[in-house]
Amino acid sequence: MALLSRREVLRLAATLGLLPLGGAGAGCGSVSAADGLPDYQHDGEPGPATLFSHAVASGDPLAEAVILWTRLSPVAAAAIPVFWEVARDAGFTDRVAAGWSGTDVGLDYTVKIDATGLEAGRTYYYRFQALGRISPVGRTRTAPRGHVARMRLGVVSCSFYSLGYFHAYRRLAERSDLDLVIHLGDYIYEYGTGGERAHDPPHETVTLADYRRRYAQYRSDPDLQAAHSQHPWVLVWDDHETANNAWRDGAENHQEDEGSWADRRAAAAQAYSEWLPIRDQADGRIFRSFRFADLIDLTMLDTRLWGRDLPAARNTQIDVIRDPGRTLLGFDQEEWLAEEVGSSRARWFVLGQQIVMTQWKLQGLPNSQGGGLVANTDQWDGYHATRERLFDAIEDAGRDNLIVLTGDVHSSWASDLSRDPNDPSHYDPETGAGSLGVEMVCPSVTSGFPAVGIEAVFLSQNPAMKYGETASRGYLLLDLDHERAQGEWYHFDDVWDPSATERSGAVWATLNGANHLVEQTEVSLPRSGAPGDAA
């Protein structure tokens, strides 16, 4: 049986008289407030005090719109009308938008609103009401238009609930001056685990019910809730939102006795859409782009499920890796990406994606190519032709100031991007000449690196790699103005220590037009005049 979309479920519920179809609707207790917007009233017994136990979130900000999210935890299964409102202040005395939606069991009681008609580059506060209960207040921000002098972005990935506490999320919530949080994937992990923070369900997630329970557990974490409540997010999935080492038609961690891969993939994608503040697209794609005035064009990719061919075996021959008929993104996404590169006019072209783009080569492996051997065919190294076609698009467009943001590898790295960094005719590691852009790899929130200390080997054999650290968990802060983009790695010594504090791990920047990294000695200063936090 095909699963109904969110819109179809709401339309069916409205047709059956279970919730209003647009406007306030009968039985909603709505009145016209002094500001001309609908207001909320409730007669009767209130719902449970834990109705909004998964808090609120926002995401995918545009200049005039942003996605608002919450989830209800009712006692009885029924369709529930939900009221939402947006204001310029946390006390909701200056409201700018309000309306009604609804949810039911078919949506796992999640609510997503595309709040439109907002002002560009402005901070807003939002909340929901249902069954006589009020949600926590969230704070969000629309994308700016025209000229913007500076932006600050938090960058995270790989948050394994069972491997520690989410300190990185807590610290991002405390940074009131951030414009946006970018999550590069592995928001959840599919494994069944025990221990101090055992996964729920305790077995591997395979069905829609499994994935929904797992998201519900992650979204109960107070540090993750705080980060969602304070900032808008832009997210993409990696592999663990479905199964480890996923690709278009399967996954390393999907077995025959776990049913159809197509069914599992569809279930995982539906739960992702329900539980995260992402603007849904009709064909299910998650690659999309955002404009932040004249400073940043942000393009988010799907390197996992949309078009990725089967990854090559680690001991495969080099002609397989270099086969131009193989694709990491799918040829349609490649074409779309080339168009995004060519049309970009902002100072910085920021590419948010999942897997390492820089060449990771080591001597002594069987898949030899110039200057070393491919260490991990799951990365862009395993899809040489796709990377070459992207570099072609960068050069054809004359596009300077490429910044690639990456997760997946549970460690911190900073590298220049060159077609062949081991060939002096392509790249000079002393001056950065020949570099087409830079890559900044954020550490994991909690997931561990399997070979701590190996960064010394990679740094010695890969001249485009400028920094590597494999022992620490944390996050990346990206501070951008029109003269430089600075990446700052922040680490925690122990993600199992509730009182752990962050420390600066490294600071690297790329200057306007330079296209290569330079180490810095000081972190950036917080932006003054940040708006008040969500209540």
N, C-alpha and C positions, 0 to 999 in steps of 0.2 A: 504494500500500500504506500503510495507517495505521501510524503510529509507536507502539510500545509505550510505556506509561508506565513510570516507575521501578519502581513496585510490581509491575507485570506482568513486567518483565524479571527481577526478583529471584525472583518466584514461579516463573517458568519455569526459571530456573537451579537453584533448589532441587529442583524436580520431577525434573530431569534428573540430580540428584545432584552438581551442580557446586559447590554451597555449602549450608551448613546453613540449615534453615528454623526459625529461632528457637532460643534457647539457644546452648550452645557447639557442639553438633553433632560428629559423628564426624569425625576427621581434622583437627580444628582445633588440636590440641595444647593444649586448655584444661584447667585444673585448678581446683579450689576453693581460693582463697586464705584466709588467716587471717581476713579481713574478711567472708568468706562470699560474695564476689563472684567471678565467673570471672576467671582470670588467663591470661596468654599464654605459650605455649612454642612453639618452632619447631625441628623436626628437619630437617636437610638443608641444602642450599646456600642462602645468602641471596639475595634479589633484588638488583637493581642498587643501587648507592649513591645513585643519583639517583631512587629510587622515589618519594620525597615531595618532588620538586623544585618543586611548586606550593604547598607549605607547608599552612597550615590557616586556617580562618576560622570565625566564629560569627555568628549573627544572629537577628533576630525574637525578642528575649527576652520571656518572660512571667514571671509571678511564680514558677512552678514548673517552667519548661521553657525550653530554648533550642536552636536549630538548630546543630549542629556539622558542619563540612565539611572534606573533604580530597579530594585527587585522586592516583591512582597513575600512575606511568609505567613499566609493565612492559616487559620485552624481548619476551615472547611473548604472543599474544592468548589469553587463557583467563579463565574465571571465577575470581575471587580472593576468599577469605574475608578480612575485615578486622575487627580487634579495636579497640575504642574504650574509653576510660576517663576518668572525671572525678574530680577530687580537690579538697580544700580547700587543698592546698599544691602548689607547683611541683615538689616532689620525689616526689609521689604516694605519700606514706606514710599519708595520711588520705583514702582513696578513698571515694566515695559512690555511684558508679554505674559499671557496666562491662557490655559485651556484645559481640555479634557482628553484623556485617552482611556485605555483600559487594558486589562490583561486577564489571562486565565491559565489553566493547566497546560494548554497547548503551546503556550509561550514560556512555560516553566515559571510563570508569574513575573517575568522580566518586563520592563517598560523602557522603550526607547523613543525619544522625542527629537525630531529635527527642528529645533527652535530657530525660526527665521525672522527676518526683519530687524536684526540687531545692528548696532553701529560698529564700524571697523575699529580694531585696535583698542578695544575697551574691556575692562574687567566687569564681570557680572556675577551675581549670586543667584542660586536656584534652589528649589526644594519641591517636594511632592507631598500630597495629602491623599489619604484613602482610609475608609472605615473609621473616621474620626481620629486618625493618627497623623503626625507630621514627621517627615523624614529629617535626618540631619541636613544641614545647609551645605551646599557645595559652592566652590568658587571656580569660575572659568574665565576664559579670555578669547575674544575673537581675533582673527588675523588682521594685521594692519594693512593699510593701503598707502600708496604714495611713497613717501620717504620715511624710513625708520633708521635711527642711528645705531642701535645696538639691540641684540637679543641674547638670551641665555637659555640653553636647552639642557635638560637632564637626559642621559642616555643609559638604558639598562637592558639586560637580557638574562635569561637562564635562571629562573627563580624556582628552585627545587624545594618544596615545602619541607620535606623530610631531612634536609641536609643543613638546617640552621634557621635562624631568625632573619627576618627581612629588614636588616638594619639600613640597607641602601634606600629602601622605600621610605623609612622613617626620616632619614636625613633629607631626602628630596622634598618631603612634605614640609620640613622646617625651613627650606630655602624659599622664602616668600616671593623673591624677585624673579623666579623662573617664568618664562613665557610658555613652556611646553615640556612635556616628558615624552620621549620617544622610546618605545619598547620594541626591540628587534627580534623577539620571538622566544619560544620556550617559556611562555607565561605560566603554563602548567606542565607537569610531567605525567606520563601515562602509567608509569610503573606502580605496582602494588608494593608498599613498604610498611615496615613496623618501626619500632623505636619511639623516641620521645615525642616526635611529631609524625605519627603514623598517618599514612594516606587514607582518605576515605573516598571511595570504597577501598577496602584493604586489598583487593585484587586489581589487576591491570584493567584500565578502562578500555572497553570495546564497544559497548552499546551507547545509545543516546542517554539513557538513564545514568550510566556510569560517568560519562563526561559531565553531565549536569551536576552530579554529586561532587565531582572533583572541583569544578569551578566554584560551587557553593562553599566548599571547604577553604579554598584559597581566598575567596572574597570575604571570608569571616576574619581574616588576619587583620589586626588593628593597624599595623604599619602600612599594609597595602591599601586599606581603606583610607588612611590619612592622605597618602600620596594621590589617590584618585580624587579625593574631596577638594584638594587644594589647587590642582592644576589640570588643564586639559591634556589628554594623551593622544598620540598617534601610534598605532600598533600594527605590526604584521606578525603572522605566525611563522615558526620554524618547523621542526619536525615533531617535537614531543607533544604538540597540541593534537597530533594524531598518533604517530608511533615513530620510534627512533629510526633515523636514516630513511625517512619517507621520500618517495618520488611520485611521479604522476600515477603510476599503475601499481604501486605496492610499497612495502617498507621492510627493512631488515627485521624489525620487531613485529611483523604481522605474519602469523602462521595459518596454515590451512584450517586448523580446528577452531580458529577464531572467526570463521564466517567469511563473508564476502568483503574484499577490500573496498569496493565501491560503497557498500552500506556503511562500513566503518568510517570511511572518509567523509561521507555525507553527514553522519551523526556528529562527528567531530566538528565539521564546519558549521552545522546548525547550532551546536552548543556555544561555539566561539561567537557567532553572530548574536545569540541571545544574551550572553553574559558580558560582552565588551562594548564600549561606546564607539563602535566603528560604523561609518555610513555605508549601508549595504548597497551593493550594485546588482543589477538585474541578473547578470550571468554568474554571480558568485565570485568574481575576481576580487582580490584584495590589493592588487597593484594600483596605485593612484598617486596624484600629485597635489601639492599645496603651494600657494604663493604667499610669501610674507613680505609684502611691499617690495622695495627695491633692494632688499638685503639678502633674502634667501628664497631660492626655489627648492622645495623639498620633494623628492621623488622616492616613493616606497615601492620595493620590488617583492615579488614572490619567487624565491629561488627553490621552492620545495614542490608544491602541488600543482601549479598551473601547467607547466610544460616540460619539467625536468625529465630527461631520458635516464634510463637505468645507470646509476653510477658505475664507472669502470672498477674492476677489481684492483686491489692495491698493487699487485704484481703484473698488471697489464702492460702490454707493449705501448710504446709512445705513439704509434700510428693510430691507435684507438682513441687516446686522449686528444689527439690533434684532428680527428675526423671532423670536417666541416659540416657533416650531416647531423652531428649530435648537437643538442642544445640544452642549456641549463634553464633557460627562461621560457622556452617555447618561441617559435619564430614570430608569432604575433606580438608577444610581449617585447621581444627584441626590437621590432619595428616601432612599437609605441615608445620605447625608451629612447631610440634614436631621434624620434620626433620631439620628445621632451628636451633632450640635449640641445637640438637645433633651435628650439623656440625659447629657450631660457634667456632672460635678460637681467636677472638679478645679479648682485655682486658674487654670491656664492651658490654653486650648484651642489646641493647636499643630497647624497644617495643613501637612503636608509635601507639596509638589506641584512641578510642573515649570516652568510658564510664568508670566510676570509678570501679576499681578492688577490692580495699580495702573493707572489710566488714563495712557497715554502719548499725549499730543496735541500736534500742531504746527499752526501756522497755514499756510494755503495748499494743503492737500491736498483732494481732491475729495469725501471722505466726511465732510462737515461734521456736527458735532453741537455742543451747547452748550459754549462755552469753548475750542474747538479742534477738531482733526481727528485721526482715528485713525491712528497712525503704523505700527502692526503688527497686522494682522488675524489673525496666527497666535496671538496672546496672548488673554487673557480679553477684551480690547477687541473682538475679532472675534466674541464670543459674549455679547453684552450681556445677553440674557435669562437665561442661566445664572448670571451674576454677580448679577443682580438677585434671582433666586430664592434664592441663597445668602445675600445680605444680608437678604432677608425672613426666612429661617430664623434668622439671628442675632438680628434684632430680635424676632421672635415668641417666641424662647426667653429673651429678656432676657440673652443671653450676653455678658458682658464678657470682656476679656482674650484676645481673638483675636490670635494671631500666625501669619502666613502665611510659610512658608519657601519660597523659590523659587530655581531655578537657571536654566539654559538660555541666558541672554543674555551670559555671559562677562564680567560686569562687576559692580560693587558698587553697591547702591542701598538706601536706607531711606526708607519712605513711610508716611504715614497712609492709611487706607482709607475712602473716602467714596463715596456714590452719585454725587455730582457735585461734585468738589472745586473746580471753577471757579464754582460758584453759591454766593454768600454765604448764601443761605437754607439750604443743605445743610451748609456747612463753613466754619469760621473758621480760616485758617492760622496766626493769631497764638496762639490759645488751644487749638486742636485740637478745639473743640466741633463735633460732627457726625461725628467719626471713629468708625467701627465697630470698628476694630482697626488693626493695623500689619502691614506687609510688610517682610521683610528678605531681600534678594536676595544670595546668596553669589557671590563671583567664581568663575571657572573654575579648575581645577587647572592647565591649560595652554592651553586654547583661547583664541584672540584675538578681540577685539572689532573689528568692521569699520570703525568710525568713531570712533577715539580722539579725545577732546576734545569730543564732541558733548553731553556731560552738561550743559555750561553752558547750552545751548539748551533742553534739556528742563527743567532746574531753573527757568529763568526763565519758562516757560510753563505749568508744572504745580505749583501751590502746595502740593499734598499731598506732593510729593517734597522730602525734607529733605536727602538726601545722594546723590551719585552720583560714581563714579570708574570710568573705562573703560580705563585703561592697564595695570593690574596684575593679576596672577594671585595666587591664594591660597586662603583658606578663611574661614569664619565660625565664631566661637565663641559659643555661646548659654549664658549663665550665668543660672540662674533660682532665686529663692527665693520666699517667699510675699509679699514686698513689691514686687519688681521683676523684670523680665526684661530682661537686658542683652545686646545684640548687639555683638560686637567683630570688626571686619574686620582680618584680617592679610594682608599682601601681601609678595611677593617681587619684587625689582627685575629679576631676570633668571632665568627658569626654565631657561636653558641653562647657567648657571654652577653647577657642582656644589657650590660652597662658599657659595652664596647664603644669606643669613640673612633671617629675617622682620622686618618692622617693623609697628607699629600703624598702620592706615589711618584708622579712625574708631571711635567708641564712641557708640551710641545705645541708650536704654532706654525702656521703657514701664512706668509704675507701676501697681500694682494698682488696677483700676477706672477708670483714666484713659483708656485706649484711644487714646492718641496718643504720639508719640515726643518725647523730650527728649534733647538732646545731653549727653554726659558728658565729663569731663576725665580720668578714670582708668580703666584696665582693671581687671578683677576679679583678686583674688589667687588663686593656685592653692589647691586644697583640701589641707589637711594630712592626713597619715596615709593617703595613697593606698596600696593594696595593691601588693605586689611585682610587677614586670613578668614576663611570660612569659619562660622561660629562652631 
